[in-house]
Amino acid sequence: NEYAKAFGDRAEIINLDNLDLPFWLFTFKEFCAVIFGSAPDVDEEVDILAELIPLAKARYGVNRNRNLELSVRKDGAKESPIYSVDTPTPYRISDIIDIIDKRMGSLELRHALLPYKRLKARIESVLLDSRYSFMFGRGAAQDQMAAVLGRLFRIPVDSKPIAIAELTGIPAETMNVLVSVICRLAFDFARRTGGRVPITIVCEEAHRYIPSDWKLGFEPTRRAIARIAKEGRK
């Protein structure tokens, strides 16, 4: 935490109290790492979540565009082929839980209910954890990508060309995910702007989230930073 003092007024300080990184900006792998952590035997829950996220995105989309052609499933959810599990568009966690409840209401066999109950319990546990408020806080389901990217990458600079992410207090497993999200967004942003906005990323304590042993750490984090090192520097 010494960087805030070192750079003073030239730095935008981003910490757990003011970090705003909506969950829908996460890829599916990144989101699953938050919801399931290192829990074993969650394949069924992961498969269910992969099916429900596009449905929740379609629900949100139809509210924004009433003319969007959608089909209606028996469980009451709405779906559209234009959404995938990784489409970077807002959706609501409440819709995920609502669809889970509707499906549980239509299932009779106990063994079929269990993965839905476990998934709902995992989601609600994370929602109640204040350490994850940066993902699920007020306005998290709104389309505020421009504001998030603008603050992270200092656009406009507004006399603060440096953004310092102080991740103290964030769960260790979630820190890996956060580094993955920020580095992935940085690379995509630089690519889409054609390099017109130069970005330099400094990784402090990098061994914590990209250890030299490739079998350790979070694979999407390693991939995001490796991509910057190999391609971004050009």
C-alpha atoms as one frame of an Amber mdcrd trajectory, in Angstrom:
protein
   0.000   0.000   0.000   2.964   2.328  -0.314   2.155   3.437  -3.859  -0.683
   5.774  -2.925   1.680   7.788  -0.736   4.433   7.692  -3.342   2.349   9.102
  -6.205   0.083  11.366  -4.170  -2.431  13.447  -6.121  -1.339  11.990  -9.462
  -2.969   8.646  -8.700  -6.543   7.371  -8.615  -6.692   4.952  -5.682  -8.958
   1.948  -6.236  -9.532  -0.257  -3.216 -12.155  -2.549  -1.733 -14.199   0.429
  -0.518 -14.590   2.082  -3.912 -13.847  -0.675  -6.442 -16.659  -1.082  -8.969
 -16.287  -4.056 -11.279 -19.718  -5.504 -12.205 -19.980  -9.283 -12.267 -21.274
  -9.326 -15.850 -17.889  -8.080 -17.094 -16.408 -11.382 -15.924 -15.977 -14.291
 -18.307 -17.723 -17.508 -17.361 -14.503 -19.045 -16.016 -13.792 -15.959 -13.949
 -17.336 -15.866 -12.576 -17.261 -19.577 -11.710 -13.993 -19.050  -9.825 -15.807
 -16.543  -7.598 -18.971 -18.600  -7.102 -17.410 -22.043  -6.643 -13.827 -21.306
  -5.614 -11.911 -24.558  -5.268 -14.979 -26.606  -4.273 -14.857 -30.154  -5.691
 -17.571 -31.983  -7.622 -19.472 -28.959  -8.906 -19.774 -30.021 -12.544 -23.569
 -30.188 -12.396 -23.880 -26.728 -10.872 -21.436 -25.290 -13.420 -23.441 -26.782
 -16.298 -26.674 -25.354 -14.897 -25.122 -21.922 -14.441 -23.802 -22.016 -18.022
 -27.371 -22.543 -19.213 -28.967 -19.942 -16.957 -26.672 -16.973 -17.647 -27.702
 -16.572 -21.327 -31.343 -16.783 -20.230 -30.809 -14.033 -17.655 -29.054 -11.885
 -20.270 -32.002 -12.342 -22.620 -34.423 -11.337 -19.879 -32.469  -8.164 -19.301
 -32.210  -7.558 -23.026 -35.935  -7.827 -23.631 -36.549  -5.184 -20.974 -34.235
  -2.849 -22.867 -35.670  -3.654 -26.268 -39.287  -4.699 -26.313 -39.097  -5.432
 -30.034 -36.470  -8.124 -29.628 -37.865 -11.436 -30.850 -37.645 -14.018 -28.079
 -39.006 -17.455 -27.411 -40.473 -18.390 -24.057 -39.370 -21.530 -22.261 -41.645
 -23.682 -20.151 -39.863 -22.491 -17.025 -40.888 -18.921 -17.752 -37.437 -17.698
 -18.764 -36.813 -16.013 -22.075 -33.979 -16.874 -24.363 -32.383 -15.652 -27.547
 -29.573 -17.051 -29.697 -27.764 -13.690 -29.672 -26.503 -14.226 -26.111 -23.745
 -16.594 -25.088 -22.374 -17.308 -21.649 -19.502 -14.854 -22.301 -21.404 -12.084
 -24.095 -20.348  -8.890 -22.229 -23.834  -7.589 -21.539 -25.594  -6.823 -18.235
 -27.923  -9.245 -16.500 -29.396  -9.622 -13.049 -28.440 -12.193 -10.443 -32.046
 -11.989  -9.228 -33.131 -13.413 -12.595 -30.731 -16.334 -12.160 -32.245 -17.111
  -8.767 -35.788 -16.649 -10.093 -35.203 -19.150 -12.904 -33.671 -21.595 -10.413
 -36.762 -21.294  -8.212 -39.087 -21.855 -11.163 -37.203 -24.936 -12.229 -37.109
 -26.367  -8.713 -40.861 -25.866  -8.550 -41.296 -28.010 -11.632 -38.911 -30.785
 -10.574 -40.167 -33.660  -8.463 -37.245 -36.050  -8.035 -35.045 -35.173  -5.067
 -31.781 -35.938  -6.868 -32.736 -33.512  -9.637 -33.339 -30.713  -7.130 -30.033
 -30.977  -5.287 -27.719 -29.292  -7.839 -30.150 -26.372  -8.150 -30.312 -25.994
  -4.373 -26.527 -26.111  -4.078 -26.093 -23.559  -6.858 -28.618 -21.187  -5.289
 -26.933 -21.537  -1.891 -23.497 -20.753  -3.368 -24.763 -17.669  -5.182 -26.595
 -16.343  -2.126 -23.548 -16.951   0.068 -21.383 -14.772  -2.195 -24.085 -12.098
  -2.403 -24.152 -11.838   1.397 -20.363 -11.553   1.669 -19.418  -7.855   1.907
 -16.010  -8.612   0.389 -17.761  -9.150  -2.950 -19.788  -5.957  -2.880 -17.582
  -4.534  -5.661 -19.207  -7.101  -7.976 -22.796  -7.112  -6.788 -23.345  -3.633
  -5.375 -26.012  -1.139  -6.348 -26.078  -0.605 -10.081 -24.068  -3.763 -10.778
 -26.628  -4.893 -13.359 -26.521  -1.592 -15.244 -24.548  -1.073 -18.429 -21.728
   1.076 -17.051 -18.791  -0.374 -18.958 -17.662   3.065 -20.163 -17.489   4.382
 -16.601 -15.630   1.306 -15.327 -13.061   1.369 -18.130 -12.710   5.146 -17.913
 -11.802   5.014 -14.238  -9.451   2.049 -14.524  -7.591   3.359 -17.555  -7.850
   7.095 -16.716 -10.060   8.418 -19.492 -10.153  11.327 -19.166  -6.866  11.552
 -17.289  -8.145  14.427 -15.122  -4.652  15.113 -13.705  -4.410  11.509 -12.481
  -2.617   9.403 -15.093  -2.030   6.538 -12.670  -4.581   4.072 -11.288  -3.464
   2.077  -8.259  -5.466  -1.048  -7.407  -5.012  -1.837  -3.716  -6.472  -5.318
  -3.347  -5.826  -5.790   0.370  -8.799  -7.452   2.062 -10.056  -9.211  -1.055
 -10.160 -13.020  -0.724  -7.010 -14.615  -2.155  -8.896 -16.674  -4.735 -10.818
 -13.597  -5.839  -7.644 -11.530  -6.190  -6.541 -13.917  -8.937  -9.839 -13.360
 -10.718  -9.630  -9.577 -10.354  -6.139  -9.490 -11.860  -7.443 -11.639 -14.701
 -10.393  -9.314 -15.372  -8.367  -6.083 -15.209  -5.557  -7.383 -17.442  -7.985
  -8.879 -19.944  -9.940  -5.611 -20.118  -6.696  -3.652 -20.542  -5.591  -5.766
 -23.494  -9.021  -5.673 -25.177  -9.273  -1.923 -24.618  -5.836  -1.273 -26.099
  -6.628  -3.468 -29.077 -10.000  -1.880 -29.789  -8.560   1.620 -29.590  -5.839
   0.670 -32.033  -3.127   1.555 -29.547  -4.175   5.211 -29.475  -4.357   5.076
 -25.671  -1.047   3.696 -24.349  -1.336   1.674 -21.143   1.451   0.422 -18.880
   0.601  -2.317 -16.366   2.805  -2.925 -13.323   2.200  -6.201 -11.468   3.271
  -6.087  -7.836   3.678  -9.391  -5.992   3.124 -11.134  -9.326   4.224 -14.515
  -7.966   0.977 -14.623  -5.980  -1.244 -14.830  -9.036   1.117 -15.973 -11.807
   3.473 -18.432 -10.066   6.319 -19.922 -12.082   4.766 -23.377 -11.738   2.183
 -23.412 -14.522   0.132 -26.003 -12.601  -0.585 -23.426  -9.881  -2.637 -20.247
  -9.931  -5.687 -19.295 -11.974  -5.334 -20.241 -15.638  -7.245 -17.210 -17.075
  -4.930 -14.887 -15.099  -1.827 -16.499 -16.548  -3.318 -16.322 -20.018  -4.304
 -12.640 -19.717  -0.884 -11.527 -18.479   0.970 -13.750 -20.933  -1.044 -12.216
 -23.764  -0.029  -8.710 -22.679   3.625  -9.770 -22.380   3.673 -11.466 -25.779
   1.375  -9.248 -27.835   0.562  -6.101 -25.901   4.139  -4.897 -25.763   4.084
  -4.615 -29.575
